[in-house]
Amino acid sequence: MSLTPRLHEIELLEAIARAWEAPQPLPPTHRELVEATSYQSTSAIAYQLDCFAAKGWITREPGRSRALWLTPLAAAWAWKRGIAPVSPRYSQPD
């Protein structure tokens, strides 16, 4: 069964948020995101992350590996879905 574009977005955001739940939370690599989702390539992940950045859902630091954070907007969304990521870039909503 193929996912709709919106479900692909949700799947990817959930994978990013869950990476912050790990015992030693680190932002996921593109390869880790491919393995955690139904995306088929790292270039598809890179494209979708560019779209997320344009929408204001994530922030990234160019040239740094694993420099990927959910913005407060996306963190609130993840928190409401029962995913509680931990990041120095934002605080959990009240």
Secondary structure as UniProt FT lines:
FT   HELIX           5..19
FT   TURN            20..21
FT   HELIX           30..36
FT   HELIX           42..55
FT   STRAND          58..60
FT   TURN            62..63
FT   TURN            65..66
FT   STRAND          68..70
FT   HELIX           72..80
FT   TURN            81..82
FT   TURN            88..89
//
